[in-house]
């Protein structure tokens, strides 16, 4: 297979590099590369191909970046013999392409998802540009060594892999007459979209670009060169992307154009010269040696595994136990060679709804990063049928082959180079909960998977998404739509506008819902995206970074909103009809329809779909565990029953207190009571509404067990703050004739130094047994009333925060005395239990003894 470039091509828009400076990149940029002698007088590790090997004692350090005063070197790597006795390539580097595959899909842990699937696609005969994968085991060793250079033997193995790629492609790295250009990409065993680094167009220098220009046109060649210099500087050397953007903007102003792809060849040539100046201003020189470019790009991808954004993403996604990322070095296929070239991302089924249709986007005359970067608005994948019909038909065939082969919905990256389709990646596609269930049930009907396999295709997080709220029809009917965009991730989100990760995380820490509003999201925004209820972006498509991450996390997202303008620095969101929103203003997002509403809209819980009911029926046939719900109100209990819960595992009685202001006042009077008589008066009020709630819960759960936890939190959590607290203190002082200062002292005494082991839970009830008696009475009176109506009830009473057997024994005695008293009064027997939950370290150590009283 040949992936060589022919003629034609126009410049396209700039790829926005995701790279950010860090210590590793600074070290690469400023320090000489590490060299290590290897046996047999061979070339030193990290030394450029074609440079003479020297002894360990007299070795020359090879500096990153060639002296700009020296003419660029054109390497002939075929002239440099391989070291004798070199380490075997197989354990570290695996070659793929041209129908050859040293790996396969089962080697995901070693080759990463991308590398394993590239090998598998090559194995089943799809058009895959040749390349090689450096394993995740190398990444683990690289990070263990910590010297920012490749482990011994890896570079030599990579050179062998490179020569095999050159042979398959019929091109050579660094050869101006027949240039091979490379992409260097990451690929962990678990997909981390946008979190790890990529370098494209690697292999260009001042000589190679001239050869490429002669072969394919100067505009294409210099457009590729300026992209490479920008991306390499940012990703590998930690330079600022904005410094390159300033030069690009200046050249566009001089040319009188607005778009990157309107620059002609001479302007692009001049832009490349200006980019060289950016390197000089940073105290660096652009590396002309293609092998040095490749070696340091590999190191940069390995370094990105421990970048702040990647670490944060793994924390949010709870990804653990991976060795690191693999590195995939692959011959470039170009989508920016004119109107018969394109690049795109697609899912074999709709990743939002699960509908069995192609779901994706592409750009004509563009490179891969342009689609996800959001710089240009991509076109729907269906229109590729009219633009490049032969490539579309082959792509459609390939999607069917891949779905049947992997028996799952696939996420595919592809490039069309002058009419020829190349498959660059496939992996199991991230999807919403709604889509996951529909895809699973559809594939069973289509005969692709069994019911058991379908159940394993849907994760717990997918089912959780199905319970996300939606706006009520009344709210949508009366709400004002201020903007529309792409429905990138479904659901309803209401929150306060935030323009940065820091703002969103701050709002979350203060208990306020946030809507993260950005021009476009980048991997650095993952913390804010995790903290926010929803995401709104000015740019980007259905496969943009914001859309992919939001769908994976079940976050409501609207991307590419038309008619809005986001000023992140000033904190201003401008919508149509003169609407302006600033920090602290409320908006509502309907991610299912792509609509932005003014203010706060009313929401309702999602309803069970027919596919969901069918799917959960299969789960019921296979499962061996019972599922209980957490529910604190009759309404919650009814919803849990509708969703198939077989009882309630925890009723948090304190949550009932926040239902109305009247209830909260009763609780506060109990807390601030000066003596038992005052406390009992407040407890009589609490008894009434708790009994009412328990009756409703028992009716909803008729015939099923209900575990009720008695009062658990520290008492100060029920008191207000600020002016509300001052008003409460004043009211209590007036009502009880207790001096204001004395009331304040009581409040201060309620503050806990160690909330888990303080004056709360069972210890509060031991000191004031009337609290436990009141709650036990409410439970048993409700149970007797429900049972008299014909409802079978099974109440279990949980004593909170027990730390010793004596504590549980004390509370069990108090509770059983009260329960027996109620049943005598009512003339009804109820089957109830008294126990505890192991919540503190002491209880875990004493669990065997505590069990004797449970």
C-alpha positions in Angstrom: 0.0 0.0 0.0 1.3 3.4 -0.9 0.3 6.5 1.0 2.5 8.9 -1.0 1.3 12.3 -1.9 0.5 13.4 -5.4 -0.3 16.8 -6.7 -2.8 19.4 -5.7 -3.9 20.7 -2.3 -4.8 24.0 -0.7 -4.0 25.4 2.7 -6.5 24.8 5.4 -7.2 26.2 8.9 -4.8 25.9 11.7 -4.9 23.0 14.1 -5.3 24.2 17.7 -2.5 22.4 19.6 -3.6 20.9 22.9 0.0 21.1 24.3 0.9 23.0 27.4 4.3 23.6 28.9 5.4 21.5 31.8 8.6 20.5 33.5 9.2 17.6 31.1 8.8 19.7 28.0 11.0 22.4 29.5 13.7 19.8 30.1 13.4 18.5 26.6 13.6 22.1 25.2 16.5 23.4 27.2 18.7 20.4 28.2 20.9 18.1 26.0 19.4 14.8 25.3 20.6 11.8 27.3 22.9 9.4 25.5 23.8 5.9 26.4 26.4 3.7 24.9 25.3 0.3 23.5 27.4 -2.7 22.8 29.3 -3.2 19.5 30.2 0.4 19.0 26.6 1.1 17.9 24.9 4.4 17.6 24.1 5.8 21.0 20.5 6.0 22.2 19.0 9.3 21.4 21.7 10.1 18.8 20.5 11.0 15.3 20.7 8.5 12.6 23.7 9.1 10.3 25.8 10.6 13.1 29.0 8.7 13.9 28.9 6.6 17.0 31.6 7.5 19.6 33.0 5.8 22.6 31.3 6.2 26.0 34.1 8.3 27.3 34.2 10.8 24.4 30.6 10.9 23.4 29.0 14.0 22.0 25.8 15.3 23.5 23.1 15.8 20.9 21.3 19.1 21.5 17.6 19.5 20.9 17.3 21.7 17.9 20.0 22.2 15.3 22.1 25.3 15.2 20.1 27.7 12.9 23.4 29.0 11.5 24.2 25.5 10.1 22.5 24.3 6.9 19.8 21.7 7.5 20.9 18.0 7.1 19.1 15.6 4.9 19.4 12.1 6.4 19.9 8.9 4.5 19.0 6.4 7.2 19.4 3.5 4.8 23.1 4.2 4.8 23.5 3.7 8.5 23.9 0.0 9.5 21.8 -1.3 12.4 23.8 -2.2 15.6 24.7 -5.8 15.8 23.2 -7.8 18.6 20.4 -5.3 19.1 17.5 -6.1 21.4 14.6 -7.9 19.7 11.9 -5.6 18.5 8.9 -7.8 19.2 8.4 -7.2 23.0 8.5 -3.4 22.5 7.4 -2.4 19.0 4.7 -4.0 16.9 4.3 -3.2 13.1 0.9 -3.0 11.3 -0.3 -2.0 7.8 -0.5 -3.3 4.2 -2.4 -6.4 5.5 0.4 -7.1 8.0 -0.3 -7.3 11.8 2.0 -8.3 14.6 -0.7 -7.5 17.1 -4.5 -7.9 17.3 -7.5 -6.7 19.1 -6.9 -9.0 22.1 -3.7 -7.1 23.0 -5.4 -3.9 24.1 -3.6 -3.8 27.5 -0.2 -4.0 25.8 -0.8 -2.0 22.6 -3.5 0.3 23.9 -6.9 0.6 22.3 -5.7 2.5 19.2 -2.7 0.2 18.5 -4.7 -3.0 19.0 -7.5 -1.9 16.7 -5.1 -0.6 14.0 -3.5 -4.0 14.0 -6.9 -5.7 13.9 -8.3 -3.5 11.1 -5.1 -4.3 9.1 -5.7 -8.0 9.9 -9.2 -8.0 8.4 -8.1 -6.2 5.3 -9.1 -2.6 5.7 -7.0 0.2 4.3 -4.8 1.3 7.2 -1.7 3.5 6.7 1.3 1.5 7.9 2.9 2.2 11.2 4.2 0.7 14.4 3.1 0.8 18.1 5.4 1.2 21.1 3.9 -0.7 24.0 2.4 0.5 27.2 5.1 -1.5 29.0 7.6 0.9 27.6 5.6 3.9 28.9 5.6 2.3 32.4 9.4 1.8 32.2 9.9 5.3 30.9 7.9 6.9 33.8 9.7 4.6 36.3 13.1 5.7 35.1 12.1 9.4 35.1 15.0 10.6 33.1 12.9 11.8 30.2 14.6 9.5 27.7 13.6 6.2 26.1 14.6 3.0 27.9 17.5 1.1 26.6 16.9 -0.6 23.3 13.5 1.0 22.5 14.9 3.6 20.1 16.8 0.9 18.1 13.6 -1.1 17.9 11.7 1.9 16.8 14.2 2.5 13.9 13.6 -1.1 12.8 9.9 -0.5 12.8 10.4 2.8 10.9 12.3 1.0 8.1 9.5 -1.5 7.7 6.9 1.3 7.5 9.1 3.0 4.9 9.2 -0.2 2.9 5.4 -0.7 3.0 4.8 3.0 2.1 7.5 3.2 -0.6 8.7 6.5 1.1 11.5 7.6 3.4 11.6 9.8 6.4 13.8 12.8 5.7 14.0 12.1 1.9 13.0 15.3 0.0 12.5 13.3 -3.2 10.0 10.8 -1.7 9.1 12.1 1.8 7.4 10.0 4.5 5.6 12.1 7.0 4.4 10.7 10.3 1.8 11.1 13.0 2.8 10.3 16.5 -0.3 9.5 18.6 -1.2 8.2 22.0 -3.5 5.2 22.8 -4.2 3.9 26.3 -6.1 0.6 27.0 -9.1 2.7 28.0 -10.1 5.6 25.8 -9.2 9.1 27.1 -10.4 11.4 24.3 -8.4 14.5 24.0 -6.4 14.0 27.1 -3.1 12.8 25.7 -0.8 14.4 23.1 -0.5 14.1 19.3 2.0 15.4 16.8 1.2 15.5 13.1 3.2 16.1 9.9 6.4 14.9 11.6 9.4 14.7 9.3 9.2 18.2 7.7 12.2 20.5 7.6 13.5 23.2 5.3 14.7 20.7 2.7 11.9 18.2 2.9 9.2 20.9 2.5 10.8 22.0 -0.8 10.6 18.5 -2.1 7.0 18.2 -0.9 6.2 21.5 -2.6 7.6 20.3 -5.9 5.6 17.1 -5.6 2.3 18.3 -4.3 2.2 22.1 -4.5 3.8 24.8 -2.4 0.5 25.9 -0.6 -0.1 22.4 0.7 3.5 21.8 1.7 3.9 25.1 3.6 0.5 24.8 5.2 1.6 21.4 6.5 4.9 22.8 7.6 3.5 25.7 9.6 1.0 23.2 11.3 3.9 21.0 12.3 6.1 23.8 13.7 3.1 25.0 15.8 2.1 21.6 17.1 5.7 20.4 17.7 6.6 23.6 19.6 3.6 23.4 21.8 3.4 19.6 22.4 7.0 18.7 22.5 8.8 21.8 23.7 6.1 23.4 25.8 5.9 26.7 23.8 2.9 28.9 23.9 0.3 28.3 21.1 -0.7 31.9 21.4 2.7 33.1 20.2 2.1 31.1 16.9 -1.5 32.4 16.7 -0.2 36.0 16.9 2.0 35.5 13.9 -0.8 33.8 12.0 -3.2 36.6 12.7 -0.6 39.1 11.6 0.0 37.4 8.3 -3.8 37.2 7.7 -4.1 40.9 8.4 -1.3 41.7 6.0 -2.9 39.5 3.3 -6.4 41.0 3.9 -8.0 37.7 4.6 -10.0 36.2 7.5 -9.5 32.5 7.1 -6.4 30.4 7.3 -7.2 28.6 4.1 -7.3 31.8 2.1 -3.5 32.3 2.5 -1.5 31.7 -0.7 1.7 29.8 -1.0 4.0 32.8 -0.5 2.2 34.0 2.6 2.4 30.5 4.0 6.1 30.4 3.2 6.6 33.7 5.0 4.5 32.4 7.9 6.9 29.4 8.3 9.8 31.9 8.5 8.0 33.9 11.2 7.3 30.7 13.1 11.1 30.0 13.1 11.4 33.4 14.7 9.0 32.3 17.5 11.4 29.5 18.3 14.3 31.9 18.4 12.4 34.3 20.7 11.9 31.4 23.1 15.6 30.6 23.1 15.1 27.5 20.9 15.9 26.3 17.4 13.5 24.2 15.4 14.9 20.7 15.1 15.7 19.9 11.4 16.6 16.3 12.1 13.5 14.1 11.4 14.8 11.4 13.7 15.3 13.8 16.5 11.7 15.0 15.9 10.4 11.5 16.1 12.3 10.5 19.2 11.3 13.6 21.2 7.7 13.4 20.0 7.5 9.8 21.3 8.8 11.1 24.7 6.2 13.9 24.6 3.4 11.4 24.2 4.7 9.3 27.1 5.0 12.5 29.2 1.4 13.5 28.5 0.3 10.4 30.5 1.1 12.3 33.6 -0.2 15.7 32.5 -2.6 17.5 34.9 -5.5 17.1 32.5 -4.9 13.3 32.0 -4.6 12.7 35.7 -7.8 14.7 36.4 -9.6 12.7 33.7 -8.6 9.4 35.2 -9.7 10.6 38.6 -13.1 11.7 37.3 -13.6 8.5 35.3 -12.2 6.3 38.1 -9.6 4.8 35.6 -7.1 2.8 37.6 -4.5 0.1 37.1 -3.2 1.1 33.6 0.5 0.9 32.8 0.4 4.0 30.7 -0.2 4.9 27.0 1.1 3.2 23.9 2.6 5.4 21.2 1.5 4.9 17.6 3.8 6.1 14.9 2.0 6.0 11.5 2.4 7.2 8.0 0.3 10.3 7.4 -2.7 10.2 5.2 -3.7 13.7 4.1 -7.2 15.1 4.0 -6.0 18.5 3.1 -5.1 17.9 -0.5 -8.0 19.6 -2.2 -11.7 19.0 -2.8 -11.4 15.2 -3.2 -9.8 14.9 0.2 -11.4 15.0 3.6 -11.1 13.9 7.2 -13.8 13.0 9.7 -15.0 11.2 12.8 -18.1 9.1 12.9 -20.0 6.6 15.0 -21.6 3.6 13.4 -24.8 4.4 15.3 -26.2 7.6 16.8 -24.2 8.0 20.0 -27.0 10.2 21.5 -30.1 8.2 20.7 -28.8 4.8 19.6 -30.6 5.0 16.2 -29.1 2.7 13.6 -27.6 5.3 11.3 -24.2 6.9 10.7 -23.5 9.7 13.2 -20.6 11.9 12.6 -19.0 14.8 10.8 -16.2 15.6 8.4 -14.4 18.5 6.8 -13.3 18.8 3.1 -9.7 19.8 2.6 -8.7 19.5 6.3 -6.5 17.6 8.7 -7.9 15.4 11.5 -7.4 17.7 14.4 -9.5 20.4 12.7 -12.7 18.3 13.2 -12.4 18.0 17.0 -10.8 21.4 17.6 -14.0 23.2 16.7 -12.2 25.8 14.5 -14.3 25.1 11.5 -17.9 23.9 11.6 -17.9 20.4 10.1 -20.5 18.9 7.8 -22.9 16.0 8.6 -21.4 12.7 7.4 -24.4 12.0 5.2 -23.4 14.8 2.8 -20.1 13.0 2.0 -22.2 10.8 -0.3 -22.6 13.8 -2.7 -19.0 15.2 -2.2 -16.9 12.0 -2.6 -19.4 9.2 -3.4 -16.9 6.3 -3.9 -15.2 7.0 -0.5 -18.5 7.3 1.2 -19.7 3.9 -0.2 -16.4 2.3 1.0 -16.7 3.9 4.4 -20.3 2.6 4.7 -19.1 -0.9 3.9 -16.3 -0.6 6.4 -18.6 0.4 9.2 -20.7 -2.7 8.6 -17.6 -4.9 8.6 -16.4 -3.3 11.8 -19.7 -3.6 13.6 -20.1 -7.3 12.6 -16.4 -7.9 13.6 -16.4 -6.2 17.0 -20.2 -6.7 17.6 -20.5 -3.2 19.1 -21.0 0.3 18.0 -17.7 1.8 16.7 -16.1 5.2 16.9 -14.1 5.7 13.7 -11.5 8.2 12.5 -10.9 8.3 8.8 -9.2 10.3 6.1 -9.8 10.5 2.4 -6.7 11.4 0.4 -7.5 12.3 -3.2 -10.5 10.0 -3.3 -8.8 7.0 -1.5 -10.2 6.1 2.0 -7.9 5.3 4.9 -9.1 4.0 8.3 -7.1 5.7 11.0 -8.8 4.4 14.2 -11.7 2.4 15.5 -12.7 1.7 19.1 -15.9 1.0 21.0 -17.8 4.3 20.9 -18.8 6.2 23.9 -22.5 6.7 24.1 -25.3 8.1 26.3 -27.4 5.9 28.5 -30.4 6.0 26.2 -28.1 5.0 23.2 -26.4 2.2 25.2 -29.7 0.5 26.0 -31.2 1.0 22.5 -28.0 -0.2 20.8 -27.9 -3.3 23.0 -31.5 -4.2 22.4 -31.3 -3.6 18.7 -28.2 -5.7 18.3 -30.0 -8.6 20.0 -32.8 -8.3 17.5 -30.3 -8.0 14.6 -28.6 -11.2 15.8 -25.2 -9.5 16.4 -25.1 -10.3 20.1 -26.8 -12.5 22.7 -28.9 -11.2 25.6 -26.1 -11.8 28.0 -23.6 -10.0 25.8 -26.1 -7.1 25.5 -26.4 -6.8 29.3 -22.6 -6.5 29.5 -22.6 -3.7 26.9 -24.5 -1.4 29.2 -22.7 0.0 32.3 -24.1 1.2 35.6 -23.2 4.8 34.6 -25.5 4.4 31.5 -28.4 3.3 33.6 -27.7 6.2 35.9 -28.0 8.6 33.0 -31.5 7.3 32.2 -32.6 8.7 35.5 -31.5 12.2 34.6 -34.2 14.9 34.7 -36.0 16.4 31.8 -37.8 19.8 31.5 -41.5 19.6 31.9 -43.6 20.2 28.8 -45.2 23.2 30.6 -41.8 24.7 31.4 -40.6 24.3 27.8 -43.9 25.8 26.5 -43.6 28.9 28.6 -39.8 29.2 28.5 -37.9 31.6 26.3 -35.4 30.1 24.0 -32.4 32.5 23.7 -30.1 30.3 21.6 -29.9 27.0 19.8 -27.1 24.6 19.1 -26.2 21.0 18.5 -27.8 18.5 20.9 -24.5 17.0 21.8 -25.5 15.2 25.0 -29.1 14.8 26.2 -30.8 15.7 29.5 -31.8 18.9 31.3 -29.4 21.2 33.2 -30.1 24.3 35.2 -27.4 26.4 36.7 -25.4 29.6 37.1 -23.2 30.7 34.3 -19.5 30.0 34.8 -16.8 30.9 32.3 -13.8 28.8 33.6 -13.0 25.6 35.3 -12.1 27.5 38.5 -15.5 29.3 38.5 -17.4 26.0 38.0 -15.5 24.2 40.7 -16.0 27.1 43.1 -19.7 27.1 42.5 -19.8 23.4 43.1 -17.9 23.7 46.4 -20.6 26.3 47.5 -23.4 24.0 46.6 -24.5 26.0 43.5 -25.2 24.3 40.2 -23.0 25.6 37.4 -23.3 25.8 33.6 -19.8 25.9 32.1 -19.9 28.3 29.1 -16.8 28.3 26.8 -15.9 29.3 23.3 -14.8 25.7 22.9 -13.6 23.3 25.6 -10.1 21.8 25.7 -8.7 18.9 27.8 -7.7 21.5 30.4 -11.4 22.1 31.1 -12.1 18.6 32.4 -12.3 19.7 36.0 -14.9 22.3 35.2 -16.8 19.9 33.0 -16.9 17.4 35.9 -18.1 20.1 38.3 -20.7 21.6 36.1 -24.3 20.4 35.6 -24.1 21.2 31.9 -21.8 22.6 29.2 -22.5 25.2 26.5 -20.0 26.0 23.7 -19.9 28.6 21.0 -18.0 26.4 18.6 -17.6 22.7 17.9 -19.7 19.9 16.5 -21.3 16.6 17.6 -17.8 15.0 17.8 -16.0 17.9 19.5 -14.1 17.5 22.7 -17.0 18.9 24.7 -19.6 16.6 23.1 -17.5 13.4 23.4 -16.6 14.0 27.1 -20.1 15.2 28.1 -21.7 12.1 26.6 -19.2 9.8 28.3 -20.0 11.5 31.6 -23.7 11.8 31.2 -23.5 15.6 31.3 -26.0 17.8 29.4 -24.2 19.5 26.6 -25.0 21.9 23.7 -22.1 22.6 21.3 -21.7 24.9 18.3 -24.5 27.2 19.5 -25.4 29.6 16.7 -25.8 33.2 17.4 -24.0 33.3 20.7 -20.8 35.1 21.5 -18.7 34.1 24.5 -16.2 36.5 26.1 -14.5 34.3 28.7 -12.1 37.0 30.0 -14.9 39.5 30.8 -17.4 36.8 31.7 -20.1 37.7 29.2 -22.4 35.5 27.2 -24.3 37.3 24.4 -27.3 35.6 22.9 -29.8 36.6 20.3 -32.3 39.5 20.7 -29.8 41.5 22.8 -29.8 39.0 25.7 -26.6 39.3 27.8 -25.7 36.9 30.7 -22.9 37.5 33.2 -21.4 35.5 36.0 -24.2 34.5 38.4 -27.0 34.6 35.9 -29.2 31.5 35.5 -29.7 29.6 32.3 -31.3 26.2 31.4 -29.9 23.7 28.8 -32.0 21.1 27.0 -29.3 18.8 25.7 -31.8 16.6 23.9 -33.1 19.4 21.7 -30.1 21.7 21.7 -32.0 24.7 23.2 -30.8 27.3 25.7 -33.5 28.8 27.8 -33.5 32.0 29.9 -33.6 31.5 33.7 -34.5 28.4 35.6 -36.9 25.9 34.1 -38.8 23.2 36.0 -37.5 19.7 35.6 -39.0 16.2 36.0 -37.5 12.8 36.3 -36.9 10.8 33.2 -39.4 8.1 32.3 -38.7 4.4 31.6 -38.4 3.8 27.8 -39.7 0.5 26.2 -36.1 -0.4 25.4 -35.2 0.1 29.0 -38.1 -2.1 30.2 -37.1 -4.8 27.8 -33.4 -4.6 28.8 -34.1 -4.6 32.5 -36.3 -7.7 32.0 -33.2 -9.5 30.6 -31.2 -8.3 33.6 -33.9 -9.7 36.0 -33.6 -13.1 34.2 -29.8 -13.2 34.9 -29.2 -11.4 38.1 -28.6 -13.1 41.5 -28.6 -10.0 43.8 -31.6 -8.0 44.9 -31.5 -4.2 44.4 -32.7 -1.8 47.1 -33.1 1.9 46.7 -32.3 5.0 48.8 -35.5 6.9 49.2 -36.4 9.6 51.8 -39.9 10.6 50.8 -43.1 8.8 49.6 -42.5 10.2 46.2 -39.0 8.8 46.0 -40.3 5.4 47.2 -42.9 5.3 44.5 -40.3 6.2 41.8 -38.0 3.5 43.2 -40.8 0.9 43.0 -41.6 1.9 39.4 -37.9 1.4 38.5 -37.9 -2.1 39.9 -36.5 -1.6 43.4 -37.2 -4.6 45.8 -37.3 -2.5 48.9 -35.5 0.5 50.4 -32.1 0.0 51.8 -31.9 3.4 53.5 -34.4 6.1 54.5 -32.4 9.1 55.9 -35.0 10.5 58.3 -33.1 13.8 58.6 -33.9 14.5 54.9 -37.6 14.7 55.8 -36.9 17.8 57.9 -35.9 19.9 54.9 -39.2 19.3 53.0 -40.9 22.5 54.4 -39.9 25.5 56.4 -42.4 24.5 59.1 -40.7 21.2 59.6 -37.3 22.8 59.7 -38.5 25.2 62.4 -39.7 22.3 64.5 -36.3 20.6 64.3 -34.5 23.8 65.2 -36.8 24.3 68.2 -35.8 20.8 69.3 -32.2 21.5 68.9 -32.3 24.8 70.8 -34.6 23.6 73.6 -33.3 24.5 77.0 -34.8 21.5 78.8 -36.6 18.2 78.1 -40.1 19.7 78.3 -39.3 22.1 75.5 -37.7 19.4 73.5 -40.7 17.0 73.9 -43.0 19.8 72.7 -40.9 20.1 69.5 -40.7 16.3 69.2 -44.5 16.0 69.2 -44.6 18.2 66.1 -41.8 16.1 64.5 -43.7 12.9 65.3 -46.7 14.0 63.2 -44.9 14.7 59.9 -42.5 11.7 60.2 -45.4 9.3 60.8 -47.1 10.7 57.7 -44.0 10.2 55.6 -43.4 6.7 56.9 -47.0 5.7 56.1 -46.6 6.9 52.5 -43.3 5.0 52.1 -44.8 1.8 53.5 -47.7 2.0 51.1 -45.4 2.6 48.2 -43.2 -0.4 49.3 -46.0 -2.7 50.3 -44.7 -6.2 50.8 -41.1 -5.1 50.6 -38.5 -4.3 53.3 -37.8 -0.7 54.4 -34.6 0.2 56.4 -35.0 3.5 58.3 -32.0 5.2 59.8 -32.7 7.3 62.9 -31.4 10.9 63.2 -27.7 10.9 62.1 -26.1 14.3 61.3 -24.5 16.8 63.7 -27.1 19.2 65.0 -25.4 22.3 63.7 -26.1 21.2 60.1 -29.8 22.1 60.7 -29.0 25.6 61.7 -28.7 28.5 59.2 -25.8 30.8 58.6 -25.3 34.5 58.5 -28.3 36.8 58.8 -30.7 33.8 59.0 -28.9 32.5 62.1 -29.1 36.0 63.7 -32.8 36.0 63.0 -33.2 32.5 64.5 -31.3 33.4 67.6 -33.5 36.5 68.1 -36.7 34.6 67.6 -35.7 31.9 70.1 -34.5 34.5 72.6 -37.9 36.3 72.3 -39.9 33.0 72.5 -38.1 31.5 75.5 -37.0 34.7 77.3 -33.5 33.3 77.2 -30.8 36.1 76.7 -29.5 36.3 73.2 -25.9 35.7 74.3 -26.9 32.5 76.0 -28.7 31.3 72.8 -25.5 32.1 70.8 -23.4 30.1 73.2 -25.7 27.0 72.7 -25.2 27.4 68.9 -21.4 27.5 69.3 -21.4 24.4 71.5 -23.1 22.5 68.7 -20.1 22.9 66.3 -18.2 19.6 65.8 -14.4 19.2 65.6 -14.6 15.6 64.5 -18.1 15.2 63.0 -17.9 11.4 62.5 -17.1 10.7 66.2 -18.8 13.7 67.8 -22.1 14.3 69.5 -24.4 12.9 66.9 -26.2 9.7 65.9 -26.6 7.1 68.6 -24.6 9.3 71.1 -27.2 12.1 70.7 -30.0 9.6 71.3 -28.2 8.1 74.4 -28.0 11.6 75.9 -31.6 12.4 74.9 -33.5 9.1 74.6 -36.7 11.0 73.9 -35.4 11.6 70.4 -35.0 7.9 69.6 -38.3 7.1 71.2 -40.1 9.7 69.1 -38.7 8.4 65.9 -39.3 4.7 66.8 -42.9 5.6 67.7 -43.4 7.4 64.3 -42.1 4.3 62.5 -44.3 1.8 64.4 -47.4 3.9 64.4 -47.1 4.3 60.6 -46.4 0.6 60.2 -49.5 -0.3 62.3 -51.7 2.1 60.3 -50.5 0.8 57.0 -50.9 -2.8 58.1 -54.4 -2.1 59.2 -55.1 -0.9 55.7 -54.0 -4.2 54.3 -50.4 -3.3 53.4 -47.8 -5.9 54.4 -44.9 -4.0 56.0 -41.4 -4.9 57.0 -39.7 -2.0 58.8 -36.0 -2.3 59.9 -34.8 0.4 62.2 -31.1 1.4 61.9 -29.2 2.9 64.8 -26.6 5.3 63.3 -22.9 5.6 64.0 -22.5 2.9 66.6 -19.0 2.4 67.8 -19.4 -0.3 70.5 -21.7 -3.1 71.6 -22.9 -1.1 74.6 -24.1 1.8 72.4 -26.2 -0.5 70.2 -27.5 -2.4 73.3 -28.6 0.8 74.9 -30.5 2.0 71.8 -32.0 -1.3 71.0 -33.5 -1.5 74.4 -35.0 2.1 74.1 -36.3 1.4 70.6 -37.9 -2.0 71.4 -39.6 -0.6 74.5 -41.2 2.1 72.5 -42.2 -0.2 69.6 -43.8 -2.7 72.0 -45.7 0.1 73.7 -47.1 1.3 70.3 -48.1 -2.3 69.3 -50.0 -2.7 72.6 -51.8 0.6 72.1 -52.7 -0.3 68.5 -53.5 -4.0 69.1 -51.4 -5.0 66.1 -48.2 -7.0 65.8 -45.6 -5.8 63.2 -42.6 -7.8 62.1 -39.7 -5.3 62.7 -36.0 -5.5 63.2 -33.4 -3.3 65.0 -29.8 -3.2 63.8 -27.0 -0.9 62.8 -24.6 -0.1 59.9 -20.8 -0.3 60.4 -19.7 3.2 59.6 -16.7 4.0 61.9 -13.3 2.3 62.3 -14.0 1.2 65.9 -17.2 -0.5 64.8 -15.4 -2.4 62.1 -13.0 -3.8 64.6 -15.8 -4.6 67.1 -18.3 -5.9 64.5 -18.2 -9.5 65.8 -19.3 -8.3 69.3 -21.8 -5.7 68.0 -23.5 -8.4 65.9 -24.6 -10.1 69.1 -27.1 -7.3 69.8 -28.3 -6.7 66.2 
